[in-house]
Amino acid sequence: MGLMEQTISRGKTLSIAKIQVQRAGYVIVQDLGRTGLAAIGISANGAGDQSSARLANILVGNGDGDALIEIIASELVVKVDSDLLIAVTGAAKSFEIDSVSHATHETLVVLSGSTIFIPAPVNGQRTYLAINGQIQAPTILGSVGPDSFLDFGQRLIGGTELSIETHFNAELLGSDFPMFRFNFPAPNHPNEIRLLATVGPDVDRLKAGAAGLEEQFTVLPQSDHVGMRLSGVDLELVVAGEILSRGVPIGAVEVTPSGELIILLRGRLLTAGYPVVAVLTRSAIDQASQATPGTKVTIAVVDMDVAQRELAEKEHLLGQLSVRVAQAFSTRGWQQLLAVDHSSFRNL
Amino acid sequence: MQLANLLAEHLCHEYGDSGILVDFTNADYEQRWQQAQALGTALRASAELGIVDVVSTYQNVFVSFNPLRASHKSIMAEIELLIKSKPALRPATLFKIPIAYGHDYGPNLEFVASVCELTPTQLIELHSGQEWTIRFVGSPVGAPFLDGPKIPVSIPRLTTPLARMIPGSLGLSGFQTIIYNAPSPGGWQIIGRTPVQLFDLTHNPPVPYAPGDRVSFLPISEREWDSWNKPFHEVRL
């Protein structure tokens, strides 16, 4: 065990673990964002790929909305000064602990003194690193997530030291080194994606109707966390009256007057006045946030019950996993590692 | 204030797998807005399980919900109930907001004046001479969306939106005006800027105004800028 300040909390050992950032590309402390603040004009923001972020936290026994690290289209090298329980999810296919390659999407023990290297992804762009416990980071309006309009966020750079309040420590390791195999399917991020959506209120303004969205579009480089810009076929709009600004959902597929498509992502402004011809499903929003410039995109409009069945299935899988993690941890006597509101889905 | 037409004409659209858009459709603009704001207020106060957020604007209400706890059906039922339950708007407060018009503060003042076939001075008199109504508070961070005074023509948006607005910028577009409280991108014509910081996280709520409140703009000179450059709650008018 490295340097730790130990306190006793409810009879369990609570430690402050430290990690030192050695090299970082675009890396931030993140969570699921701020919701419920539309009345004061605050955008949601939060992890672009919400299901991967939740999955990483679930794999280490945290609440699914706890703070974690988001690595965007780049790499991260950290040295750990304490024994930690971690999981890496999202775009990276593998990562290294002391130059030994490990699969992502599993729960892993990292020993004090080790170096974790998470490479830039080959496909996709967002990788998540969750650590059992609470990452110590400032919050605004209940979230650690960056918000450029609030001029807020914690970016990790070489030399940054992060503290994590955790119940994990070497005494929990016992004589056998713990290995976990939850075998949760890792998503792929291919160069061609099909995004499921449901019909939007202004679909009638598209001359070709919803079928016009089945054309192939390309993700433009000026896309960001506010919106994904697509090039390709210019969609023709029916001449119709002005739309007064109104609330727009994350995942809204908007058509600009020039026939260009914009998909609104988590940093969107809350209101807009462009026609909304479709709205991506929740998992399609996660997929879109992983798409790199140049990715080919088609949008498939499906019935609402298809979208809801997909959502229910994905939530069921995450719920099942959190139960399996809880069982596996309990079997090892690791109950204290489980968050009280483990997998609460509170920010949905 | 009670609503004149309690059984407001409206349409409910499914708006993604966890959202609903309510569109008020009766003929009177003022009534559509009142109905949207009243429903928004009622939904925010509603105990209905699963409501995540509510965005009420000129004539629409966007409700997002947790699909594991609610459904389009359950939220629509709640909306119908609340529309019948005579929600009320709070009484209006009048705010005075100082604005440095034109020059570096409002680079598009002359263009907007020429579109209106007015001199810049006449446009300033028109913009600051009458009260505006806050129709809703939106993003970026607590931006007030206002309308009211008769702008002679609908003002076009910037041909190329700005990537980063200077906080405090006063925008005009269509017949509406807005203040950008944050360095966000934006497409409105900028005719002035306020030195007062309207959004203040050390206060709850972080903005002093709400939909229905009235605003009058007070033209100030460049040399008065510094004396006004402070958070809203420290300003005495």
HADDOCK unambig.tbl for C-alpha pairs under 7 A between the chains (distance, minus, plus):
assign (segid A and resid 35 and name CA) (segid B and resid 52 and name CA) 6.84 0.50 0.50
assign (segid A and resid 35 and name CA) (segid B and resid 53 and name CA) 6.80 0.50 0.50
assign (segid A and resid 36 and name CA) (segid B and resid 52 and name CA) 5.56 0.50 0.50
assign (segid A and resid 36 and name CA) (segid B and resid 53 and name CA) 4.41 0.50 0.50
assign (segid A and resid 37 and name CA) (segid B and resid 53 and name CA) 6.98 0.50 0.50
assign (segid A and resid 38 and name CA) (segid B and resid 53 and name CA) 6.51 0.50 0.50
assign (segid A and resid 38 and name CA) (segid B and resid 54 and name CA) 6.43 0.50 0.50
assign (segid A and resid 38 and name CA) (segid B and resid 55 and name CA) 5.84 0.50 0.50
assign (segid A and resid 38 and name CA) (segid B and resid 138 and name CA) 6.83 0.50 0.50
assign (segid A and resid 39 and name CA) (segid B and resid 55 and name CA) 6.78 0.50 0.50
assign (segid A and resid 39 and name CA) (segid B and resid 137 and name CA) 6.33 0.50 0.50
assign (segid A and resid 39 and name CA) (segid B and resid 138 and name CA) 6.95 0.50 0.50
assign (segid A and resid 40 and name CA) (segid B and resid 137 and name CA) 6.23 0.50 0.50
assign (segid A and resid 40 and name CA) (segid B and resid 138 and name CA) 6.49 0.50 0.50
assign (segid A and resid 40 and name CA) (segid B and resid 141 and name CA) 6.38 0.50 0.50
assign (segid A and resid 40 and name CA) (segid B and resid 142 and name CA) 4.69 0.50 0.50
assign (segid A and resid 41 and name CA) (segid B and resid 137 and name CA) 6.14 0.50 0.50
assign (segid A and resid 41 and name CA) (segid B and resid 138 and name CA) 4.10 0.50 0.50
assign (segid A and resid 41 and name CA) (segid B and resid 139 and name CA) 4.09 0.50 0.50
assign (segid A and resid 41 and name CA) (segid B and resid 140 and name CA) 5.90 0.50 0.50
assign (segid A and resid 41 and name CA) (segid B and resid 141 and name CA) 4.59 0.50 0.50
assign (segid A and resid 41 and name CA) (segid B and resid 142 and name CA) 4.45 0.50 0.50
assign (segid A and resid 41 and name CA) (segid B and resid 143 and name CA) 6.67 0.50 0.50
assign (segid A and resid 42 and name CA) (segid B and resid 139 and name CA) 6.05 0.50 0.50
assign (segid A and resid 42 and name CA) (segid B and resid 140 and name CA) 6.74 0.50 0.50
assign (segid A and resid 42 and name CA) (segid B and resid 141 and name CA) 5.16 0.50 0.50
assign (segid A and resid 43 and name CA) (segid B and resid 139 and name CA) 6.98 0.50 0.50
assign (segid A and resid 149 and name CA) (segid B and resid 140 and name CA) 6.60 0.50 0.50
assign (segid A and resid 149 and name CA) (segid B and resid 141 and name CA) 6.85 0.50 0.50
assign (segid A and resid 149 and name CA) (segid B and resid 182 and name CA) 5.26 0.50 0.50
assign (segid A and resid 149 and name CA) (segid B and resid 183 and name CA) 5.91 0.50 0.50
assign (segid A and resid 149 and name CA) (segid B and resid 184 and name CA) 5.92 0.50 0.50
assign (segid A and resid 150 and name CA) (segid B and resid 182 and name CA) 6.98 0.50 0.50
assign (segid A and resid 198 and name CA) (segid B and resid 16 and name CA) 5.83 0.50 0.50
assign (segid A and resid 200 and name CA) (segid B and resid 15 and name CA) 6.09 0.50 0.50
assign (segid A and resid 201 and name CA) (segid B and resid 13 and name CA) 6.26 0.50 0.50
assign (segid A and resid 201 and name CA) (segid B and resid 15 and name CA) 6.99 0.50 0.50
assign (segid A and resid 244 and name CA) (segid B and resid 58 and name CA) 7.00 0.50 0.50
assign (segid A and resid 246 and name CA) (segid B and resid 57 and name CA) 5.49 0.50 0.50
assign (segid A and resid 246 and name CA) (segid B and resid 60 and name CA) 6.02 0.50 0.50
assign (segid A and resid 247 and name CA) (segid B and resid 55 and name CA) 5.40 0.50 0.50
assign (segid A and resid 247 and name CA) (segid B and resid 62 and name CA) 5.39 0.50 0.50
assign (segid A and resid 269 and name CA) (segid B and resid 139 and name CA) 5.41 0.50 0.50
assign (segid A and resid 269 and name CA) (segid B and resid 140 and name CA) 6.30 0.50 0.50
assign (segid A and resid 270 and name CA) (segid B and resid 138 and name CA) 6.44 0.50 0.50
assign (segid A and resid 270 and name CA) (segid B and resid 139 and name CA) 5.66 0.50 0.50
assign (segid A and resid 271 and name CA) (segid B and resid 138 and name CA) 6.89 0.50 0.50
assign (segid A and resid 279 and name CA) (segid B and resid 15 and name CA) 6.70 0.50 0.50
assign (segid A and resid 279 and name CA) (segid B and resid 16 and name CA) 4.90 0.50 0.50
assign (segid A and resid 280 and name CA) (segid B and resid 16 and name CA) 6.64 0.50 0.50
assign (segid A and resid 281 and name CA) (segid B and resid 16 and name CA) 6.57 0.50 0.50
assign (segid A and resid 281 and name CA) (segid B and resid 17 and name CA) 6.00 0.50 0.50
assign (segid A and resid 304 and name CA) (segid B and resid 17 and name CA) 6.70 0.50 0.50
assign (segid A and resid 307 and name CA) (segid B and resid 17 and name CA) 6.46 0.50 0.50
assign (segid A and resid 308 and name CA) (segid B and resid 17 and name CA) 6.36 0.50 0.50
assign (segid A and resid 348 and name CA) (segid B and resid 66 and name CA) 5.39 0.50 0.50
